[in-house]
Amino acid sequence: MDPITNPGAWDKFILAGEPSPGLCVSVAGARNPRTWDEKKGAGSSGAGLVYQGDGLAKFLVRLRFWTKEHFDEWDAWKRLLQPPTEKNPNALDSEHPQLGLLPVPISSVVVDDPGAPEPEADDTWIVEIWFRQFRKPVPAQASPAGSKSGKGGAGGASGSGPGGKSTDPVDQYIDELVGEVNSLAGG
């Protein structure tokens, strides 16, 4: 849902089914971090990569208040920001169009660092609340064997030509030297 044709949907951050008080002025820093293990060989250029899964996003929601009603709504809504307890350890469902535009949408969060309303210019107040994505772990591991062109065809490893041979002059020179060493060693 884009902010051009439906700007009103961007005005609220929904937490546990309840819309935020005031105006949601931004959801900042929401990303889909990835974890990669880089495996570099001794004496080689480049490295192998092993995808270790998605990390957890951390993002900031900023709410703006300018009426007494907004503060009254805040008094009721801030109970959602309480720390987890043994009786209520669960994460909270969250909704905002920006979170839905991510390649992997965010729909469940925990409250990481809630703030209190702070005065801003022109008789407005801002509340900053940091959230952290919640997602149960699932197995996720993969190693890229090459690259894909985006034009429908599959490519080789980055910088590879026909037959998987490197197009990098330094790699080609190393391959030549390795060939010479092998021939001198009788291999």
Stockholm file with secondary structure:
# STOCKHOLM 1.0

chainA/1-187         MDPITNPGAWDKFILAGEPSPGLCVSVAGARNPRTWDEKKGAGSSGAGLVYQGDGLAKFLVRLRFWTKEHFDEWDAWKRLLQPPTEKNPNALDSEHPQLGLLPVPISSVVVDDPGAPEPEADDTWIVEIWFRQFRKPVPAQASPAGSKSGKGGAGGASGSGPGGKSTDPVDQYIDELVGEVNSLAGG
#=GR chainA/1-187 SS CCTTTCGGGGSCCEETTEECSSEEEEEESCCCCEEEEEECCTTCSSCEEEEEEECCCEEEEEEEECSHHHHHHHHHHGGGGSCCCSSCCCCEEEECHHHHTSSSCCCEEEEEEECCCEEETTTEEEEEEEEEECCCCCCCCBCCCSCBCSSSCBCCSTTBCGGGCBCCHHHHHHHHHHHHHHHHTTC
#=GC SS_cons         CCTTTCGGGGSCCEETTEECSSEEEEEESCCCCEEEEEECCTTCSSCEEEEEEECCCEEEEEEEECSHHHHHHHHHHGGGGSCCCSSCCCCEEEECHHHHTSSSCCCEEEEEEECCCEEETTTEEEEEEEEEECCCCCCCCBCCCSCBCSSSCBCCSTTBCGGGCBCCHHHHHHHHHHHHHHHHTTC
//
